[in-house]
Amino acid sequence: MIPVNEPQLGERELEYLAECVRTGWVSSAGRFIETFEEAWAGYCGMKYGVAVSNGTVALEVAVGCLQLEPGDEVIMPSFTIISCATAVLYNQGIPVLVDSDPVTWCMDPRQVESKITARTRAIMPVHIYSHPADMDPLRDIAERHGVVIIEDAAEAHGAEYLSGCEGGIPTWRRCGGLGDLSAFSFYANKLITTGEGGMVLTNSPEHAAKARALRNLCFRPERRFYHTELGHNFRLTNLQAALGLAQFERFGEIVARKRHIGETYTEALQELPSIRLQTIQPWARSVYWMYGLVLEESTSMDAKELAQRLEAQGVETRPFFLGMHEQPILLELGIVRGERYPVAERLSRQGLYLPSGLALTDEQQKHVIHAVRSLLA
Ligand SMILES: Cc1ncc(COP(=O)(O)O)c(C=O)c1O
């Protein structure tokens, strides 16, 4: 079976891990944590990085920095992972949903303004499968209404967005550096993995201080074990940061390999009339985190059936997200009430992603392409 993802770890990771073991710095202090935070924040064009234990809590901490009042609202796409919704719910807020753009599969900025209310505090765009959300119109809306942007960049390490021009030269800016706060995941299928891990980025010293407090039980500086606020233990370990830093040091190669895999799939599959691919916009540079395809409604198969047929040919796949408006728990809690988001619904029924991990060999990719083409031609 060709796995949907397999990470690629090397000698440098072993060397850094061995240093942690030799020196005893295995917990949440040690040189790798701060170095990794600074390196990743700097790469994304942000001042501060706060490493946490996964991408889900990175979102929760980012929202936590806003100190929501109960009932405050955060606008997000329905087509995303439930981590976005839980980040808001665990902070006493309410997720407010919009549909996706049918071409980029990311939050449709044209649908955001009508969802702004007096309670809106933030907009949370998600760079789906590492295609950047269209940030300029979102930033414009956020500025006009005085709300914050929290980017969910969990899947978008190294992806770039074209944001205006300086001196006639187009300005490409990295995902994770386009909002007020951003959240990354370093789960095993991400371009950088720490096993489990995440990071919050921001330019605001206040938000950075709040994020650091929230990840570490809100300890107070004046006296140990004295608390005026409730926090969490969301710390990343030095062992995990050692892995992250080792991969950061060869991140250029990682991005180049992912782009090669993505572009090879596009070339081989773009002519198939029975599928739609995520169309990379002229203002976007994807890193092809996972390579997705969406079956046309007119095709006799849905994504579940295609996944079964591919599995029979030794190709593992994953279904797309199920939209937040269709999640039984959010319906049960009354967070969503029979809303319909047709693009999100189509993506979740008809979409799946193909093996795209860094360890995928050219031979394996050829096999995947052959299997998809033979089933869909
Ligand atoms: C868009 C998005 N946001 C958040 C997360 C949560 O990250 P984690 O799995 O590290 O908790 C993921 C996970 O892959 C994701 O895809």
The ligand as an SDF file (V2000), in Angstrom:
LIG
                    3D

 16 16  0  0  0  0  0  0  0  0999 V2000
   -6.3650   23.3450    8.7030 C   0  0  0  0  0  0  0  0  0  0  0  0
   -5.9310   22.6790    9.9570 C   0  0  0  0  0  0  0  0  0  0  0  0
   -5.9830   23.3570   11.1070 N   0  0  0  0  0  0  0  0  0  0  0  0
   -5.6080   22.8220   12.2770 C   0  0  0  0  0  0  0  0  0  0  0  0
   -5.1270   21.5280   12.3380 C   0  0  0  0  0  0  0  0  0  0  0  0
   -4.7790   20.9380   13.6650 C   0  0  0  0  0  0  0  0  0  0  0  0
   -3.4400   20.5560   13.7910 O   0  0  0  0  0  0  0  0  0  0  0  0
   -3.0100   19.3630   14.7650 P   0  0  0  0  0  0  0  0  0  0  0  0
   -3.3380   18.0780   14.0840 O   0  0  0  0  0  0  0  0  0  0  0  0
   -1.5410   19.5620   14.9170 O   0  0  0  0  0  0  0  0  0  0  0  0
   -3.7360   19.5500   16.0440 O   0  0  0  0  0  0  0  0  0  0  0  0
   -5.0330   20.7710   11.1650 C   0  0  0  0  0  0  0  0  0  0  0  0
   -4.5140   19.4060   11.1980 C   0  0  0  0  0  0  0  0  0  0  0  0
   -4.0310   18.8690   10.2500 O   0  0  0  0  0  0  0  0  0  0  0  0
   -5.4540   21.3560    9.9440 C   0  0  0  0  0  0  0  0  0  0  0  0
   -5.4200   20.6650    8.7980 O   0  0  0  0  0  0  0  0  0  0  0  0
  1  2  1  0
  2  3  1  0
  2 15  2  0
  3  4  2  0
  4  5  1  0
  5  6  1  0
  5 12  2  0
  6  7  1  0
  7  8  1  0
  8  9  2  0
  8 10  1  0
  8 11  1  0
 12 13  1  0
 12 15  1  0
 13 14  2  0
 15 16  1  0
M  END
$$$$
